[in-house]
Protein backbone atom coordinates (compact mmCIF):
# COMPACT_ATOMS: atom_id res chain seq x y z
CA UNK A 1 0.00 0.00 0.00
CA UNK A 2 2.81 2.44 0.86
CA UNK A 3 4.60 1.67 -2.41
CA UNK A 4 1.33 2.27 -4.27
CA UNK A 5 0.77 5.61 -2.55
CA UNK A 6 4.22 6.80 -3.53
CA UNK A 7 3.81 5.63 -7.12
CA UNK A 8 0.40 7.29 -7.44
CA UNK A 9 1.69 10.60 -6.09
CA UNK A 10 4.84 10.45 -8.23
CA UNK A 11 6.47 13.16 -6.11
CA UNK A 12 10.04 12.72 -4.85
CA UNK A 13 9.33 14.54 -1.58
CA UNK A 14 6.39 12.32 -0.56
CA UNK A 15 6.85 10.53 2.76
CA UNK A 16 4.41 7.80 3.77
CA UNK A 17 3.59 7.71 7.47
CA UNK A 18 4.26 4.41 9.24
CA UNK A 19 3.91 4.09 13.03
CA UNK A 20 7.09 3.18 14.88
CA UNK A 21 5.52 0.20 16.61
CA UNK A 22 7.44 -3.11 16.55
CA UNK A 23 5.35 -4.28 13.60
CA UNK A 24 5.66 -0.91 11.91
CA UNK A 25 9.45 -0.89 12.18
CA UNK A 26 9.66 -4.20 10.33
CA UNK A 27 7.65 -2.59 7.54
CA UNK A 28 9.85 0.53 7.62
CA UNK A 29 13.00 -1.47 6.90
CA UNK A 30 11.33 -3.26 3.99
CA UNK A 31 9.88 -0.02 2.59
CA UNK A 32 13.20 1.82 2.80
CA UNK A 33 14.91 -1.14 1.14
CA UNK A 34 12.26 -0.89 -1.58
CA UNK A 35 12.90 2.82 -2.13
CA UNK A 36 9.82 4.33 -0.44
CA UNK A 37 10.35 7.46 1.66
CA UNK A 38 8.96 7.06 5.17
CA UNK A 39 7.89 9.31 8.03
CA UNK A 40 8.31 7.02 11.05
CA UNK A 41 5.70 8.44 13.38
CA UNK A 42 4.40 7.83 16.91
CA UNK A 43 7.86 7.75 18.44
CA UNK A 44 8.13 8.81 22.06
CA UNK A 45 11.17 7.45 23.87
CA UNK A 46 14.85 7.25 23.00
CA UNK A 47 14.39 3.50 22.51
CA UNK A 48 11.60 4.22 20.01
CA UNK A 49 13.86 6.61 18.12
CA UNK A 50 16.76 4.16 18.06
CA UNK A 51 14.42 1.50 16.67
CA UNK A 52 13.37 3.84 13.85
CA UNK A 53 16.99 4.73 13.11
CA UNK A 54 17.96 1.07 13.02
CA UNK A 55 15.15 0.28 10.56
CA UNK A 56 16.32 3.12 8.31
CA UNK A 57 19.97 2.10 8.42
CA UNK A 58 19.17 -1.55 7.81
CA UNK A 59 16.98 -0.68 4.84
CA UNK A 60 19.72 1.49 3.34
CA UNK A 61 22.32 -1.23 3.90
CA UNK A 62 20.13 -3.65 1.97
CA UNK A 63 20.00 -1.16 -0.90
CA UNK A 64 23.76 -0.66 -0.77
CA UNK A 65 24.34 -4.42 -0.92
CA UNK A 66 22.02 -4.62 -3.94
CA UNK A 67 23.81 -1.81 -5.73
CA UNK A 68 20.79 0.51 -5.56
CA UNK A 69 20.91 4.29 -5.00
CA UNK A 70 20.60 5.45 -1.38
CA UNK A 71 18.61 8.65 -1.98
CA UNK A 72 15.62 7.42 0.04
CA UNK A 73 14.25 10.08 2.38
CA UNK A 74 13.01 9.54 5.92
CA UNK A 75 12.22 11.41 9.12
CA UNK A 76 11.76 10.13 12.66
CA UNK A 77 8.81 11.94 14.27
CA UNK A 78 9.04 12.10 18.05
CA UNK A 79 6.16 13.52 20.07
CA UNK A 80 6.88 16.10 22.75
CA UNK A 81 3.95 17.59 24.62
CA UNK A 82 2.06 14.32 25.13
CA UNK A 83 4.75 13.32 27.61
CA UNK A 84 3.97 16.25 29.86
CA UNK A 85 0.21 15.98 29.49
CA UNK A 86 0.49 12.43 30.83
CA UNK A 87 3.18 13.03 33.46
CA UNK A 88 2.33 16.43 34.97
CA UNK A 89 -0.57 15.13 37.13
CA UNK A 90 1.86 12.66 38.75
CA UNK A 91 4.68 15.15 39.37
CA UNK A 92 5.33 18.10 41.69
CA UNK A 93 4.94 21.48 40.03
CA UNK A 94 8.69 22.13 39.69
CA UNK A 95 8.93 19.13 37.35
CA UNK A 96 5.99 20.08 35.14
CA UNK A 97 6.85 20.41 31.43
CA UNK A 98 10.27 18.90 32.06
CA UNK A 99 9.84 15.31 30.87
CA UNK A 100 9.13 16.04 27.21
CA UNK A 101 12.17 18.28 26.75
CA UNK A 102 14.44 15.87 28.66
CA UNK A 103 13.44 12.94 26.47
CA UNK A 104 13.93 15.02 23.32
CA UNK A 105 17.38 16.03 24.56
CA UNK A 106 18.20 12.36 25.10
CA UNK A 107 17.03 11.60 21.55
CA UNK A 108 19.06 14.47 20.12
CA UNK A 109 22.17 13.08 21.81
CA UNK A 110 21.51 9.70 20.18
CA UNK A 111 20.90 11.35 16.81
CA UNK A 112 24.19 13.27 16.86
CA UNK A 113 26.10 10.21 18.03
CA UNK A 114 24.64 8.14 15.20
CA UNK A 115 25.80 10.70 12.64
CA UNK A 116 29.34 10.30 13.99
CA UNK A 117 29.28 6.51 13.76
CA UNK A 118 31.33 4.61 11.18
CA UNK A 119 28.20 2.76 10.14
CA UNK A 120 26.52 6.00 9.13
CA UNK A 121 29.63 7.46 7.53
CA UNK A 122 29.83 4.42 5.23
CA UNK A 123 26.26 4.98 4.07
CA UNK A 124 26.71 8.74 3.75
CA UNK A 125 29.79 8.24 1.58
CA UNK A 126 27.62 6.12 -0.73
CA UNK A 127 25.02 8.89 -1.05
CA UNK A 128 22.65 8.40 1.89
CA UNK A 129 20.94 11.36 3.56
CA UNK A 130 20.34 11.53 7.33
CA UNK A 131 17.00 10.42 8.69
CA UNK A 132 16.28 13.71 10.40
CA UNK A 133 14.63 13.92 13.79
CA UNK A 134 11.28 15.70 13.58
CA UNK A 135 9.76 17.27 16.69
CA UNK A 136 5.99 16.72 16.67
CA UNK A 137 3.21 17.75 19.07
CA UNK A 138 4.98 21.01 19.91
CA UNK A 139 2.12 23.20 21.10
CA UNK A 140 2.00 23.97 24.83
CA UNK A 141 -0.94 22.29 26.52
CA UNK A 142 -0.51 23.70 30.06
CA UNK A 143 -1.75 27.32 30.15
CA UNK A 144 0.60 28.07 33.04
CA UNK A 145 3.54 27.84 30.62
CA UNK A 146 4.36 30.11 27.66
CA UNK A 147 2.54 29.19 24.44
CA UNK A 148 5.95 29.04 22.74
CA UNK A 149 7.56 26.90 25.46
CA UNK A 150 8.67 23.92 23.35
CA UNK A 151 9.68 25.89 20.27
CA UNK A 152 12.08 28.00 22.27
CA UNK A 153 13.80 24.90 23.64
CA UNK A 154 13.86 22.50 20.69
CA UNK A 155 15.47 24.52 17.89
CA UNK A 156 18.39 22.26 16.99
CA UNK A 157 20.70 21.89 14.01
CA UNK A 158 19.75 19.12 11.59
CA UNK A 159 16.21 18.71 12.91
CA UNK A 160 12.69 19.57 11.71
CA UNK A 161 10.00 21.19 13.86
CA UNK A 162 6.34 20.81 12.90
CA UNK A 163 4.34 23.65 14.41
CA UNK A 164 0.59 24.36 14.60
CA UNK A 165 -0.26 27.69 13.01
CA UNK A 166 -1.42 29.23 16.29
CA UNK A 167 1.90 28.35 17.95
CA UNK A 168 3.91 29.54 14.96
CA UNK A 169 2.17 32.93 14.97
CA UNK A 170 2.70 33.21 18.72
CA UNK A 171 6.42 32.53 18.31
CA UNK A 172 6.67 35.11 15.54
CA UNK A 173 5.00 37.62 17.85
CA UNK A 174 6.80 37.03 21.14
CA UNK A 175 8.82 33.81 21.04
CA UNK A 176 12.39 33.72 22.28
CA UNK A 177 15.27 31.37 21.50
CA UNK A 178 18.49 32.07 23.32
CA UNK A 179 20.60 29.62 21.30
CA UNK A 180 20.39 26.40 19.34
CA UNK A 181 19.96 23.28 21.43
CA UNK A 182 23.19 21.37 21.96
CA UNK A 183 23.48 17.67 22.83
CA UNK A 184 23.40 17.57 26.64
CA UNK A 185 23.36 14.04 27.97
CA UNK A 186 24.06 15.19 31.54
CA UNK A 187 20.93 17.37 31.61
CA UNK A 188 18.77 14.64 30.12
CA UNK A 189 20.06 11.96 32.49
CA UNK A 190 19.70 14.14 35.59
CA UNK A 191 16.15 15.22 34.73
CA UNK A 192 14.97 11.74 33.81
CA UNK A 193 16.42 10.28 37.02
CA UNK A 194 14.64 12.93 39.07
CA UNK A 195 11.35 12.18 37.36
CA UNK A 196 11.80 8.41 37.69
CA UNK A 197 12.45 8.91 41.41
CA UNK A 198 8.91 10.30 41.67
CA UNK A 199 7.55 6.90 40.64
CA UNK A 200 7.14 7.34 36.88
CA UNK A 201 8.21 4.38 34.76
CA UNK A 202 9.31 6.31 31.68
CA UNK A 203 9.58 3.35 29.31
CA UNK A 204 6.17 2.03 30.38
CA UNK A 205 4.68 5.48 29.86
CA UNK A 206 6.26 5.63 26.38
CA UNK A 207 4.71 2.28 25.48
CA UNK A 208 1.32 3.46 26.74
CA UNK A 209 1.52 6.71 24.77
CA UNK A 210 2.43 4.81 21.62
CA UNK A 211 -0.47 2.38 22.03
CA UNK A 212 -2.90 5.25 22.59
CA UNK A 213 -1.55 7.08 19.56
CA UNK A 214 -1.82 4.01 17.34
CA UNK A 215 -5.42 3.47 18.43
CA UNK A 216 -6.23 7.11 17.64
CA UNK A 217 -4.60 6.81 14.21
CA UNK A 218 -6.62 3.67 13.47
CA UNK A 219 -9.83 5.41 14.48
CA UNK A 220 -9.05 8.43 12.30
CA UNK A 221 -8.22 6.19 9.35
CA UNK A 222 -11.48 4.28 9.75
CA UNK A 223 -13.40 7.57 9.88
CA UNK A 224 -11.67 8.80 6.72
CA UNK A 225 -12.42 5.60 4.81
CA UNK A 226 -16.03 5.69 5.95
CA UNK A 227 -16.41 9.30 4.85
CA UNK A 228 -14.88 8.57 1.45
CA UNK A 229 -17.09 5.52 0.97
CA UNK A 230 -20.17 7.60 1.76
CA UNK A 231 -19.17 10.24 -0.78
CA UNK A 232 -18.49 7.64 -3.46
CA UNK A 233 -21.89 6.06 -2.81
CA UNK A 234 -23.59 9.46 -3.02
CA UNK A 235 -21.86 10.26 -6.31
CA UNK A 236 -22.87 6.91 -7.76
CA UNK A 237 -26.52 7.69 -6.98
CA UNK A 238 -26.48 11.23 -8.39
C-alpha positions as CSV (number, residue, x, y, z in Angstrom):
1,X,0.0,0.0,0.0
2,X,2.8,2.4,0.9
3,X,4.6,1.7,-2.4
4,X,1.3,2.3,-4.3
5,X,0.8,5.6,-2.6
6,X,4.2,6.8,-3.5
7,X,3.8,5.6,-7.1
8,X,0.4,7.3,-7.4
9,X,1.7,10.6,-6.1
10,X,4.8,10.4,-8.2
11,X,6.5,13.2,-6.1
12,X,10.0,12.7,-4.9
13,X,9.3,14.5,-1.6
14,X,6.4,12.3,-0.6
15,X,6.8,10.5,2.8
16,X,4.4,7.8,3.8
17,X,3.6,7.7,7.5
18,X,4.3,4.4,9.2
19,X,3.9,4.1,13.0
20,X,7.1,3.2,14.9
21,X,5.5,0.2,16.6
22,X,7.4,-3.1,16.6
23,X,5.4,-4.3,13.6
24,X,5.7,-0.9,11.9
25,X,9.4,-0.9,12.2
26,X,9.7,-4.2,10.3
27,X,7.7,-2.6,7.5
28,X,9.8,0.5,7.6
29,X,13.0,-1.5,6.9
30,X,11.3,-3.3,4.0
31,X,9.9,0.0,2.6
32,X,13.2,1.8,2.8
33,X,14.9,-1.1,1.1
34,X,12.3,-0.9,-1.6
35,X,12.9,2.8,-2.1
36,X,9.8,4.3,-0.4
37,X,10.3,7.5,1.7
38,X,9.0,7.1,5.2
39,X,7.9,9.3,8.0
40,X,8.3,7.0,11.0
41,X,5.7,8.4,13.4
42,X,4.4,7.8,16.9
43,X,7.9,7.8,18.4
44,X,8.1,8.8,22.1
45,X,11.2,7.4,23.9
46,X,14.8,7.2,23.0
47,X,14.4,3.5,22.5
48,X,11.6,4.2,20.0
49,X,13.9,6.6,18.1
50,X,16.8,4.2,18.1
51,X,14.4,1.5,16.7
52,X,13.4,3.8,13.8
53,X,17.0,4.7,13.1
54,X,18.0,1.1,13.0
55,X,15.2,0.3,10.6
56,X,16.3,3.1,8.3
57,X,20.0,2.1,8.4
58,X,19.2,-1.6,7.8
59,X,17.0,-0.7,4.8
60,X,19.7,1.5,3.3
61,X,22.3,-1.2,3.9
62,X,20.1,-3.7,2.0
63,X,20.0,-1.2,-0.9
64,X,23.8,-0.7,-0.8
65,X,24.3,-4.4,-0.9
66,X,22.0,-4.6,-3.9
67,X,23.8,-1.8,-5.7
68,X,20.8,0.5,-5.6
69,X,20.9,4.3,-5.0
70,X,20.6,5.4,-1.4
71,X,18.6,8.7,-2.0
72,X,15.6,7.4,0.0
73,X,14.2,10.1,2.4
74,X,13.0,9.5,5.9
75,X,12.2,11.4,9.1
76,X,11.8,10.1,12.7
77,X,8.8,11.9,14.3
78,X,9.0,12.1,18.1
79,X,6.2,13.5,20.1
80,X,6.9,16.1,22.8
81,X,4.0,17.6,24.6
82,X,2.1,14.3,25.1
83,X,4.8,13.3,27.6
84,X,4.0,16.2,29.9
85,X,0.2,16.0,29.5
86,X,0.5,12.4,30.8
87,X,3.2,13.0,33.5
88,X,2.3,16.4,35.0
89,X,-0.6,15.1,37.1
90,X,1.9,12.7,38.7
91,X,4.7,15.2,39.4
92,X,5.3,18.1,41.7
93,X,4.9,21.5,40.0
94,X,8.7,22.1,39.7
95,X,8.9,19.1,37.4
96,X,6.0,20.1,35.1
97,X,6.8,20.4,31.4
98,X,10.3,18.9,32.1
99,X,9.8,15.3,30.9
100,X,9.1,16.0,27.2
101,X,12.2,18.3,26.8
102,X,14.4,15.9,28.7
103,X,13.4,12.9,26.5
104,X,13.9,15.0,23.3
105,X,17.4,16.0,24.6
106,X,18.2,12.4,25.1
107,X,17.0,11.6,21.6
108,X,19.1,14.5,20.1
109,X,22.2,13.1,21.8
110,X,21.5,9.7,20.2
111,X,20.9,11.4,16.8
112,X,24.2,13.3,16.9
113,X,26.1,10.2,18.0
114,X,24.6,8.1,15.2
115,X,25.8,10.7,12.6
116,X,29.3,10.3,14.0
117,X,29.3,6.5,13.8
118,X,31.3,4.6,11.2
119,X,28.2,2.8,10.1
120,X,26.5,6.0,9.1
121,X,29.6,7.5,7.5
122,X,29.8,4.4,5.2
123,X,26.3,5.0,4.1
124,X,26.7,8.7,3.7
125,X,29.8,8.2,1.6
126,X,27.6,6.1,-0.7
127,X,25.0,8.9,-1.1
128,X,22.6,8.4,1.9
129,X,20.9,11.4,3.6
130,X,20.3,11.5,7.3
131,X,17.0,10.4,8.7
132,X,16.3,13.7,10.4
133,X,14.6,13.9,13.8
134,X,11.3,15.7,13.6
135,X,9.8,17.3,16.7
136,X,6.0,16.7,16.7
137,X,3.2,17.8,19.1
138,X,5.0,21.0,19.9
139,X,2.1,23.2,21.1
140,X,2.0,24.0,24.8
141,X,-0.9,22.3,26.5
142,X,-0.5,23.7,30.1
143,X,-1.8,27.3,30.1
144,X,0.6,28.1,33.0
145,X,3.5,27.8,30.6
146,X,4.4,30.1,27.7
147,X,2.5,29.2,24.4
148,X,5.9,29.0,22.7
149,X,7.6,26.9,25.5
150,X,8.7,23.9,23.4
151,X,9.7,25.9,20.3
152,X,12.1,28.0,22.3
153,X,13.8,24.9,23.6
154,X,13.9,22.5,20.7
155,X,15.5,24.5,17.9
156,X,18.4,22.3,17.0
157,X,20.7,21.9,14.0
158,X,19.8,19.1,11.6
159,X,16.2,18.7,12.9
160,X,12.7,19.6,11.7
161,X,10.0,21.2,13.9
162,X,6.3,20.8,12.9
163,X,4.3,23.6,14.4
164,X,0.6,24.4,14.6
165,X,-0.3,27.7,13.0
166,X,-1.4,29.2,16.3
167,X,1.9,28.4,18.0
168,X,3.9,29.5,15.0
169,X,2.2,32.9,15.0
170,X,2.7,33.2,18.7
171,X,6.4,32.5,18.3
172,X,6.7,35.1,15.5
173,X,5.0,37.6,17.9
174,X,6.8,37.0,21.1
175,X,8.8,33.8,21.0
176,X,12.4,33.7,22.3
177,X,15.3,31.4,21.5
178,X,18.5,32.1,23.3
179,X,20.6,29.6,21.3
180,X,20.4,26.4,19.3
181,X,20.0,23.3,21.4
182,X,23.2,21.4,22.0
183,X,23.5,17.7,22.8
184,X,23.4,17.6,26.6
185,X,23.4,14.0,28.0
186,X,24.1,15.2,31.5
187,X,20.9,17.4,31.6
188,X,18.8,14.6,30.1
189,X,20.1,12.0,32.5
190,X,19.7,14.1,35.6
191,X,16.1,15.2,34.7
192,X,15.0,11.7,33.8
193,X,16.4,10.3,37.0
194,X,14.6,12.9,39.1
195,X,11.3,12.2,37.4
196,X,11.8,8.4,37.7
197,X,12.4,8.9,41.4
198,X,8.9,10.3,41.7
199,X,7.5,6.9,40.6
200,X,7.1,7.3,36.9
201,X,8.2,4.4,34.8
202,X,9.3,6.3,31.7
203,X,9.6,3.3,29.3
204,X,6.2,2.0,30.4
205,X,4.7,5.5,29.9
206,X,6.3,5.6,26.4
207,X,4.7,2.3,25.5
208,X,1.3,3.5,26.7
209,X,1.5,6.7,24.8
210,X,2.4,4.8,21.6
211,X,-0.5,2.4,22.0
212,X,-2.9,5.2,22.6
213,X,-1.5,7.1,19.6
214,X,-1.8,4.0,17.3
215,X,-5.4,3.5,18.4
216,X,-6.2,7.1,17.6
217,X,-4.6,6.8,14.2
218,X,-6.6,3.7,13.5
219,X,-9.8,5.4,14.5
220,X,-9.0,8.4,12.3
221,X,-8.2,6.2,9.3
222,X,-11.5,4.3,9.8
223,X,-13.4,7.6,9.9
224,X,-11.7,8.8,6.7
225,X,-12.4,5.6,4.8
226,X,-16.0,5.7,5.9
227,X,-16.4,9.3,4.8
228,X,-14.9,8.6,1.4
229,X,-17.1,5.5,1.0
230,X,-20.2,7.6,1.8
231,X,-19.2,10.2,-0.8
232,X,-18.5,7.6,-3.5
233,X,-21.9,6.1,-2.8
234,X,-23.6,9.5,-3.0
235,X,-21.9,10.3,-6.3
236,X,-22.9,6.9,-7.8
237,X,-26.5,7.7,-7.0
238,X,-26.5,11.2,-8.4
